[in-house]
């Protein structure tokens, strides 16, 4: 098995542990909204970490990235496109 394949398998195994974080009965009330927010938080963290690690990690060519649109504050939340 290649090192990259094993690294991917290890990563996926670690990611499975997020279920304990999101659905921890001692931390979460158990409502569907709380569970959905927990999943959303884990996915958002995963996206941010992957962007910082893989997409923008070249020290020779740093990039400035934004996590939101510049005009998002002027657009009402309802009907935002």
C-alpha distances in whole Angstrom, upper triangle without the diagonal:
4,7,8,7,7,10,11,11,13,15,16,16,19,20,21,23,26,27,29,30,32,33,34,37,39,38,39,42,40,41,40,40,39,36,36,36,34,31,32,32,29,28,30,29,25,27,29,26,24,27,27,24,23,26,28,27,28,31,32,33,33,34,37,35,37,37,40,42,45,47,46,49,51,50,51,48,49,49,46,44
4,5,5,6,9,10,11,12,14,16,17,18,20,21,23,25,27,29,30,31,33,34,38,39,38,39,42,40,42,40,40,39,36,35,36,33,30,32,31,28,27,29,27,24,25,26,24,21,24,25,21,19,22,25,23,24,27,28,29,30,31,33,32,35,34,37,40,42,45,44,46,49,48,49,46,48,47,45,43
4,5,5,6,9,10,10,12,14,15,16,18,20,22,23,26,27,28,29,31,32,36,37,36,37,40,39,40,38,39,37,34,34,34,31,29,30,29,26,25,27,25,21,23,24,21,19,22,22,18,17,20,23,21,22,24,26,27,27,29,31,30,33,32,35,38,40,43,42,44,47,46,47,45,46,46,43,42
4,5,5,6,9,10,10,12,14,15,16,18,20,22,24,26,26,28,30,31,35,36,35,35,38,37,38,36,36,35,32,31,31,29,26,27,27,23,22,24,22,19,20,21,18,16,18,19,16,14,17,20,18,20,22,24,25,25,26,28,27,29,29,32,34,37,40,38,41,44,43,44,41,43,43,40,38
4,5,5,6,9,10,11,12,14,15,17,19,21,23,25,25,27,28,30,33,35,34,34,37,35,37,35,35,34,31,30,31,28,25,26,26,23,22,24,23,19,20,22,20,17,20,21,18,17,20,22,21,23,26,28,28,28,29,31,29,31,30,33,35,38,41,39,42,45,43,44,41,43,42,40,38
4,5,5,6,8,10,10,12,14,15,17,19,21,23,24,25,27,28,32,33,32,33,36,34,36,34,35,33,30,30,30,27,25,27,26,22,22,24,22,19,21,23,20,18,21,22,18,18,21,24,22,24,26,29,29,29,30,32,30,32,31,34,37,40,42,40,43,46,45,45,42,44,44,41,40
4,5,5,6,9,10,11,12,14,16,17,20,21,22,23,26,27,30,31,30,31,34,33,34,33,33,31,28,28,28,25,23,24,23,20,19,21,19,16,18,19,16,14,18,18,15,14,18,20,18,21,23,25,26,26,26,28,27,29,28,31,34,36,39,37,40,43,42,42,40,41,41,39,37
4,5,5,6,9,10,10,12,15,16,18,20,21,22,24,25,29,30,29,29,32,31,32,30,30,29,26,25,26,23,20,22,21,18,17,19,18,14,16,18,15,13,17,18,15,14,17,20,19,21,24,26,26,26,26,28,26,27,26,29,32,35,37,35,38,41,39,40,37,39,38,36,34
4,5,5,6,9,10,11,13,15,17,19,20,21,22,24,27,29,28,28,31,29,31,29,30,28,25,25,26,23,21,22,22,18,18,21,19,16,18,20,18,16,20,21,18,17,21,23,22,25,28,30,30,29,29,31,29,30,29,32,34,37,40,38,40,43,41,42,39,40,40,38,36
4,5,5,6,9,10,11,14,16,17,18,20,21,22,26,27,26,27,30,29,30,29,30,28,25,25,25,22,20,22,21,17,18,20,18,15,18,19,16,16,19,20,17,17,21,23,21,24,26,29,29,29,29,30,28,30,28,31,34,37,39,37,40,43,41,42,39,40,41,38,37
4,5,5,6,9,10,11,14,16,16,17,20,21,24,26,24,25,28,27,28,27,27,25,22,22,22,19,17,19,18,14,14,16,14,11,14,16,13,12,16,16,14,14,17,20,19,22,24,27,27,26,26,27,25,26,24,27,30,33,36,34,36,39,38,38,35,37,37,35,33
4,5,5,6,9,10,12,14,15,16,18,19,23,25,23,23,26,25,26,24,25,23,20,20,21,18,15,17,17,13,13,16,15,12,14,17,15,14,17,19,16,17,19,22,21,24,27,30,29,28,28,29,26,27,25,28,31,34,36,34,36,39,37,37,34,36,36,34,33
4,5,5,7,10,11,12,14,16,17,18,21,23,22,23,26,24,26,25,26,24,20,21,22,18,16,19,18,15,15,18,17,14,17,19,17,16,20,21,19,19,22,25,24,27,29,32,32,31,31,31,29,30,28,30,34,37,39,36,38,41,40,40,36,38,38,36,35
4,5,5,8,10,11,12,14,15,16,20,21,20,21,24,23,25,24,24,22,19,20,20,16,15,17,16,12,14,16,14,12,15,17,14,15,18,19,17,18,21,23,22,25,27,30,30,29,29,29,27,28,25,28,32,34,37,34,36,39,38,38,35,36,37,35,34
4,5,5,8,10,10,11,14,15,19,20,19,19,22,20,22,21,21,19,16,16,17,13,12,14,13,9,10,13,11,9,13,15,13,13,17,18,16,17,20,22,21,25,27,30,30,28,27,28,25,25,23,26,29,32,34,31,33,36,35,35,31,33,33,31,31
4,5,6,8,10,11,12,13,17,19,18,18,21,19,21,19,20,18,15,16,17,14,12,15,15,11,12,16,14,13,16,18,16,17,20,21,20,21,23,25,25,29,31,34,33,32,31,31,29,29,26,28,31,35,36,33,35,38,37,36,33,34,35,33,32
4,5,6,7,9,10,11,15,16,15,16,19,18,20,19,20,18,15,16,17,13,12,15,14,11,13,16,14,13,17,18,17,18,21,21,20,22,24,26,26,29,31,34,34,32,32,31,29,29,26,29,32,35,37,34,35,38,37,36,33,34,36,34,34
4,5,5,6,8,10,13,15,13,13,17,15,17,17,17,14,12,13,13,9,9,11,10,7,10,13,11,11,14,16,15,16,19,20,19,21,23,25,25,28,30,33,33,30,30,29,26,26,23,25,29,32,33,30,32,35,33,33,29,31,32,30,30
4,5,5,6,8,11,13,12,12,15,13,15,14,15,13,10,12,13,9,8,12,12,9,12,15,14,14,17,19,18,19,22,23,23,24,26,28,28,32,34,37,36,34,33,32,29,29,25,27,31,34,35,32,33,36,34,33,30,31,32,31,31
4,6,5,5,9,10,10,11,14,13,15,16,17,14,11,14,14,11,11,14,14,11,14,17,16,16,19,21,20,21,24,25,24,26,28,30,30,33,35,38,38,35,35,34,31,30,27,29,33,36,37,34,35,38,36,35,32,33,35,33,34
4,6,6,9,10,8,9,13,12,15,15,15,12,10,12,12,8,9,12,11,9,12,14,13,14,17,18,17,19,22,22,22,24,26,27,27,31,33,36,35,33,32,31,28,27,24,26,30,32,34,31,31,35,33,32,29,31,32,31,31
4,6,9,11,9,8,11,10,11,11,12,9,6,9,9,5,6,10,9,8,11,13,13,14,17,18,18,20,22,23,23,25,27,28,28,32,34,37,36,33,32,31,28,27,23,25,28,31,32,29,30,33,31,30,26,27,29,28,29
4,6,9,8,7,9,7,10,10,12,9,7,10,11,8,9,12,12,12,14,17,16,17,20,22,21,23,26,27,27,28,30,31,32,36,37,41,40,37,36,35,32,30,27,28,31,34,35,32,32,35,34,32,28,29,31,30,31
4,5,5,6,9,8,12,13,14,11,10,13,13,10,12,15,14,13,17,19,18,19,22,23,23,25,27,28,28,30,32,33,33,37,38,42,41,38,37,36,33,32,28,30,33,36,37,33,34,37,36,34,31,32,34,33,34
4,6,5,7,7,10,13,14,11,11,14,15,12,15,18,17,17,20,22,21,22,25,26,26,28,31,31,32,34,35,36,37,40,42,45,44,42,40,39,36,35,31,33,36,38,39,35,36,39,37,35,32,33,35,34,36
4,6,8,9,13,15,16,13,13,17,16,14,16,19,18,18,21,22,22,23,26,27,26,29,31,31,32,34,36,37,37,40,41,45,44,41,40,39,36,35,31,33,36,39,39,36,36,39,38,36,32,34,36,35,37
4,7,9,12,14,14,10,11,14,13,11,14,16,14,15,18,19,18,21,23,24,24,26,28,28,29,31,33,34,34,38,39,42,41,38,37,35,33,31,28,29,33,35,35,32,32,35,34,32,29,30,33,32,34
4,5,8,10,10,7,8,11,10,9,12,14,13,14,17,18,18,20,23,23,24,26,28,29,30,32,33,34,34,38,39,43,42,39,37,35,32,31,27,28,31,34,34,30,31,34,32,30,27,28,30,30,31
4,6,9,9,7,9,12,12,11,14,16,16,17,20,21,21,23,26,26,27,29,31,32,33,35,36,37,38,41,43,46,45,42,40,38,35,33,29,30,33,35,35,31,31,34,33,30,27,27,30,30,32
4,6,8,6,7,10,11,11,13,15,16,16,19,20,21,22,25,26,27,29,31,32,32,34,35,36,37,41,43,46,45,42,40,38,35,33,29,30,33,35,35,32,32,35,33,31,27,27,29,29,31
4,5,5,6,9,10,11,13,14,15,17,19,20,21,23,25,26,27,29,31,32,33,34,35,36,38,41,43,46,44,42,40,38,34,32,28,28,31,34,33,30,30,32,30,28,24,24,26,27,28
4,6,5,6,9,10,11,12,14,15,17,18,20,21,23,24,26,27,29,30,31,33,33,35,36,40,42,45,43,40,38,36,33,30,27,27,29,32,32,28,29,31,28,26,22,22,24,24,26
4,5,5,6,9,10,10,12,14,15,16,18,20,21,22,24,26,27,28,30,31,31,33,34,38,40,43,41,38,35,33,30,27,24,23,26,29,28,24,25,27,25,23,19,19,21,21,23
4,5,5,6,9,10,10,12,14,15,16,18,20,21,22,24,26,27,28,30,30,31,33,37,38,41,39,36,34,33,29,27,23,24,26,29,29,25,26,28,26,24,21,21,24,23,25
4,5,5,6,9,10,11,12,14,15,17,18,20,21,23,24,26,27,28,29,30,32,35,37,40,39,36,34,32,29,27,23,24,27,30,30,26,27,30,28,26,22,23,25,24,25
4,5,5,6,9,10,11,12,14,15,16,18,20,21,23,24,26,27,27,28,30,34,36,39,37,34,32,30,27,25,21,21,24,27,27,23,25,27,25,23,19,20,21,21,22
4,5,5,6,9,10,10,12,14,15,16,18,20,21,22,24,25,26,27,28,32,34,37,35,32,30,28,24,22,18,19,22,25,25,21,22,25,23,21,18,19,21,20,21
4,5,5,6,9,10,11,12,14,15,17,18,20,21,22,24,25,26,27,31,32,36,34,31,29,28,25,23,19,21,24,27,27,24,25,28,26,25,21,23,24,23,24
4,5,5,6,9,10,11,12,14,15,17,18,20,21,22,23,24,26,29,31,34,33,30,28,27,24,22,19,20,23,26,27,24,25,28,26,25,21,23,24,22,23
4,6,5,6,8,10,11,12,14,15,16,18,20,21,21,22,24,28,30,32,31,28,26,24,21,19,15,16,19,22,23,20,21,24,22,22,18,19,21,19,19
4,5,5,6,9,10,11,12,14,15,16,18,20,20,21,22,26,28,31,29,26,24,23,20,18,14,16,19,22,23,20,21,25,23,23,19,21,23,21,21
4,6,5,6,9,10,11,12,14,15,16,18,19,20,21,25,27,30,28,26,24,23,20,19,16,18,22,24,26,23,24,28,26,26,23,24,26,23,24
4,5,5,6,9,10,11,12,14,15,16,17,18,20,23,26,28,27,24,22,22,18,17,14,16,19,23,24,21,23,26,24,24,21,23,23,21,21
4,5,5,6,9,10,11,12,14,15,15,16,18,22,24,27,25,22,20,19,15,14,11,13,16,19,21,18,20,23,22,22,19,21,22,19,19
4,5,5,6,9,10,11,12,14,15,15,16,20,22,25,24,21,19,18,15,15,12,15,18,21,23,21,22,25,25,25,22,24,25,23,23
4,6,5,6,9,10,10,12,13,14,15,19,21,24,23,20,19,19,16,16,14,16,20,23,25,22,25,28,27,27,24,26,27,24,23
4,5,5,6,9,10,10,11,12,14,17,20,22,20,18,16,16,13,13,11,13,17,20,22,20,22,25,24,25,22,24,24,21,21
4,6,5,6,8,10,10,11,12,16,17,20,19,16,14,14,11,11,9,12,16,18,21,19,21,24,23,25,22,25,25,22,22
4,5,5,6,8,10,10,11,14,16,19,18,16,15,15,13,14,12,16,19,21,24,22,24,28,27,28,26,28,29,26,25
4,5,5,6,7,9,10,13,16,18,17,15,14,15,13,14,13,17,19,22,25,23,26,29,28,29,27,29,29,26,25
4,6,6,5,6,8,11,14,16,14,12,11,12,9,11,10,14,16,19,22,21,23,26,26,27,25,28,28,24,23
4,6,6,5,6,10,11,14,13,11,10,11,9,12,11,15,18,20,23,22,24,27,27,29,27,30,30,26,26
4,6,6,5,9,11,14,14,12,12,14,13,15,15,19,21,23,27,26,28,31,31,32,30,33,33,30,28
4,6,6,8,12,14,13,12,12,14,13,16,16,19,22,24,27,26,29,31,31,33,31,33,33,29,28
4,6,8,11,13,11,10,9,11,10,13,14,17,19,21,24,23,26,29,28,30,29,31,30,27,25
4,6,8,10,8,7,6,8,8,12,13,16,18,20,23,23,25,28,28,30,29,32,31,28,26
4,6,9,8,7,9,11,12,15,16,20,22,23,27,26,28,31,31,34,32,35,35,31,30
4,5,5,6,8,12,13,17,19,22,23,24,28,28,30,33,33,36,35,37,37,33,32
4,5,5,9,12,14,18,20,23,25,25,29,29,31,34,34,37,36,39,39,35,34
4,6,10,13,16,19,22,25,26,26,30,31,33,35,36,39,38,41,40,36,35
4,7,10,13,16,19,22,23,23,26,27,30,32,32,35,35,38,37,33,31
4,7,10,13,16,19,20,20,24,25,26,29,30,32,32,35,34,31,29
4,6,10,13,15,16,16,20,21,23,25,26,29,28,31,31,27,26
4,7,10,12,13,13,17,18,20,22,23,26,25,28,28,24,23
4,7,9,11,11,15,15,17,20,20,23,22,25,25,21,20
4,6,7,8,12,12,14,16,17,19,19,22,22,18,17
4,7,9,12,11,13,16,16,18,16,19,20,16,16
4,6,8,7,9,12,12,14,13,16,16,13,13
4,5,5,8,10,10,13,13,16,15,11,11
4,6,8,9,10,13,14,17,17,13,13
4,6,6,7,10,12,15,14,11,11
4,5,5,8,9,12,12,8,10
4,6,8,9,12,13,11,13
4,6,9,12,12,10,12
4,6,8,8,6,9
4,5,7,6,10
4,6,5,9
4,6,9
4,6
4
